[in-house]
Amino acid sequence: MYVRDARNRDEAWLLDHIEAMGLDETAFRSRDYVIAVDEESNARAGFGRIRLHTGEPELCELTSIGVLDGWRGRGVGAHVVERLVDSAETKGFDRVYALTSSHAYLAQFGFEPVPVEELPERLRTRLEEKRESLDPDAVPVAIDTDTFEMPARHRERFKRAVEETETEPEPETTPEDFGIDPDATYKYDTSR
């Protein structure tokens, strides 16, 4: 399992899953995303986005973080968040924000609540928009990029991550499944 930058060919897949999960696709650009990929099957397991807000000061927001059903509980989301925070730090950001109702999940990495009145104006406006359209319970949280900490349990789960699939026995195929009447005789019947 590894996390890589999204590519142009990932765009349709990302949009499909963002929509299916009800995540934020505002100002969508596939190059802002990272994707967790299983090395063996090449299956995509999760994704997340850095959204940059230009102006003074420039701001960095983590958004649209999602993990596919069969991959949850395997450290995928944690590694997506780690990659996003690392990318933000590489781009020169000392602080990263998130506006989400999943703030308890982010707290385990060191994200802390930010009072709304202390948010930069652009993020306050963004929070209002997000609450109105996507996530009515969204709250602002932030982390200084140098304080991000990955819990060891997530690192271990990620190393051993395998997609959880429900394996059902293959149904038995009958002649009726193919429109063949077993009691009828056919011109080229060879069973006699």
C-alpha positions as MATLAB code, in Angstrom:
seq = 'MYVRDARNRDEAWLLDHIEAMGLDETAFRSRDYVIAVDEESNARAGFGRIRLHTGEPELCELTSIGVLDGWRGRGVGAHVVERLVDSAETKGFDRVYALTSSHAYLAQFGFEPVPVEELPERLRTRLEEKRESLDPDAVPVAIDTDTFEMPARHRERFKRAVEETETEPEPETTPEDFGIDPDATYKYDTSR';
ca = [
       0.000    0.000    0.000;
       1.304    3.453   -0.876;
      -0.013    7.001   -1.387;
       0.753    8.851   -4.623;
      -0.235   12.084   -6.324;
      -3.359   11.788   -8.462;
      -2.939   11.709  -12.215;
      -5.180   13.072  -14.961;
      -6.498    9.571  -15.671;
      -7.747    9.393  -12.044;
     -10.149   12.300  -12.587;
     -13.286   10.312  -13.493;
     -12.653    7.815  -10.669;
     -12.193   10.653   -8.162;
     -15.323   12.502   -9.270;
     -17.400    9.303   -9.081;
     -16.266    8.532   -5.531;
     -16.467   12.131   -4.315;
     -20.069   12.259   -5.498;
     -20.930    8.811   -4.099;
     -19.524    9.759   -0.679;
     -21.148   13.210   -0.691;
     -17.803   14.987   -0.355;
     -16.804   18.476   -1.413;
     -15.938   18.829   -5.107;
     -15.849   22.641   -5.123;
     -13.183   23.954   -7.525;
     -12.179   20.376   -8.408;
      -8.659   19.871   -9.777;
      -7.352   16.303   -9.885;
      -3.770   17.491   -9.378;
      -4.700   18.648   -5.846;
      -5.478   15.059   -4.782;
      -3.485   12.133   -3.477;
      -4.638    8.529   -3.825;
      -3.881    5.464   -1.699;
      -3.161    2.450   -3.916;
      -2.722   -1.252   -3.140;
       0.628   -2.356   -4.585;
      -0.471   -5.892   -5.439;
      -3.876   -5.344   -7.017;
      -3.367   -1.699   -8.064;
      -6.787   -1.021   -6.500;
      -7.387    2.542   -5.357;
      -8.383    2.579   -1.693;
      -8.758    6.218   -0.652;
      -8.034    9.829   -1.520;
      -7.813   13.362   -0.182;
      -7.174   16.895   -1.324;
      -5.186   19.989   -0.439;
      -7.129   23.089   -1.346;
      -5.074   26.262   -1.489;
      -6.731   29.590   -0.788;
      -4.753   32.373   -2.460;
      -4.457   35.889   -1.147;
      -2.819   37.316    1.935;
      -2.074   35.170    3.754;
      -2.175   32.019    1.634;
      -4.100   29.275    3.411;
      -4.119   25.503    3.089;
      -7.198   23.346    3.714;
      -7.496   19.562    3.737;
     -10.780   18.468    2.219;
     -12.569   15.637    0.409;
     -10.858   12.866    2.349;
     -12.498    9.523    1.640;
     -11.764    5.825    2.069;
     -13.630    3.172    0.088;
     -15.775    0.768    2.118;
     -13.626   -2.344    1.777;
     -10.531   -0.455    2.970;
     -11.794    1.269    6.112;
     -10.068    0.508    9.409;
      -6.763   -0.293    7.679;
      -4.866    2.981    8.134;
      -5.617    4.218    4.617;
      -7.200    7.511    5.712;
      -4.385    8.145    8.177;
      -1.777    7.810    5.458;
      -3.740   10.020    3.083;
      -3.880   12.715    5.794;
      -0.159   12.265    6.496;
       0.700   12.698    2.807;
      -1.495   15.810    2.566;
       0.113   17.417    5.623;
       3.598   16.561    4.308;
       2.692   18.067    0.922;
       1.421   21.235    2.601;
       4.659   21.531    4.564;
       6.689   21.018    1.366;
       4.694   23.848   -0.247;
       5.730   26.120    2.653;
       2.657   25.992    4.877;
       3.238   25.935    8.631;
      -0.444   25.439    9.450;
      -3.143   23.333    7.805;
      -6.898   23.688    8.332;
      -9.822   21.305    7.904;
     -13.534   22.139    8.040;
     -15.303   18.894    8.846;
     -17.718   17.031   11.083;
     -15.080   14.262   11.283;
     -12.942   16.381   13.581;
     -12.609   13.570   16.159;
     -10.822   11.455   13.551;
      -8.360   14.259   12.809;
      -7.783   14.917   16.534;
      -5.791   11.676   16.846;
      -3.120   13.229   14.598;
      -2.893   16.465   16.574;
      -5.579   18.606   14.894;
      -7.138   21.001   17.399;
     -10.378   22.991   17.296;
     -10.163   26.587   16.106;
     -12.769   29.095   17.331;
     -14.723   30.369   14.332;
     -13.943   34.001   15.207;
     -10.192   33.195   14.984;
     -10.460   31.721   11.481;
      -9.157   33.823    8.614;
     -12.075   35.507    6.825;
     -11.844   33.318    3.703;
     -12.137   30.154    5.791;
     -15.073   31.578    7.766;
     -16.897   32.152    4.485;
     -15.908   28.669    3.308;
     -17.162   27.148    6.580;
     -20.552   28.842    6.137;
     -20.804   27.572    2.546;
     -19.814   24.064    3.573;
     -22.348   24.012    6.419;
     -25.111   25.177    4.050;
     -24.401   22.745    1.241;
     -22.505   19.643    2.402;
     -21.699   19.275    6.073;
     -24.038   21.094    8.477;
     -21.991   19.919   11.490;
     -18.593   21.017   10.134;
     -16.228   22.615   12.625;
     -12.823   24.183   11.990;
      -9.698   22.357   13.140;
      -6.033   23.014   12.434;
      -2.566   21.607   12.971;
       0.929   22.996   12.723;
       2.562   20.829   10.067;
       5.602   20.042   12.214;
       3.433   18.590   14.996;
       1.592   15.970   12.924;
       1.967   12.552   14.499;
       0.947    9.203   13.015;
      -0.263    6.725   15.656;
       1.747    3.490   15.409;
      -1.420    1.377   15.079;
      -2.274    3.099   11.774;
       1.203    2.533   10.390;
       0.973   -1.197   11.177;
      -2.532   -1.540    9.710;
      -1.416    0.214    6.549;
       1.548   -2.146    6.101;
      -0.806   -5.131    6.249;
      -3.758   -3.514    4.450;
      -5.798   -5.832    2.292;
      -9.208   -5.017    0.873;
     -12.024   -6.591    2.832;
     -14.340   -8.299    0.424;
     -17.270  -10.511    1.115;
     -16.572  -13.802   -0.586;
     -19.717  -15.603   -1.531;
     -19.642  -19.067   -3.071;
     -20.005  -19.034   -6.829;
     -23.624  -19.927   -7.669;
     -24.143  -23.167   -9.540;
     -24.991  -22.617  -13.189;
     -27.960  -24.506  -14.592;
     -29.160  -24.981  -18.207;
     -32.140  -22.741  -17.397;
     -29.735  -19.828  -16.784;
     -28.944  -19.962  -20.502;
     -32.527  -20.372  -21.673;
     -32.275  -24.120  -22.263;
     -35.207  -26.345  -21.394;
     -33.673  -29.594  -20.041;
     -36.833  -31.572  -20.921;
     -36.966  -30.444  -24.557;
     -35.308  -32.237  -27.447;
     -33.235  -30.223  -29.835;
     -32.165  -30.891  -33.407;
     -28.482  -31.172  -32.492;
     -28.972  -32.778  -29.079;
     -25.982  -35.051  -28.381;
     -27.093  -36.416  -25.028;
     -28.836  -39.519  -26.494;
];
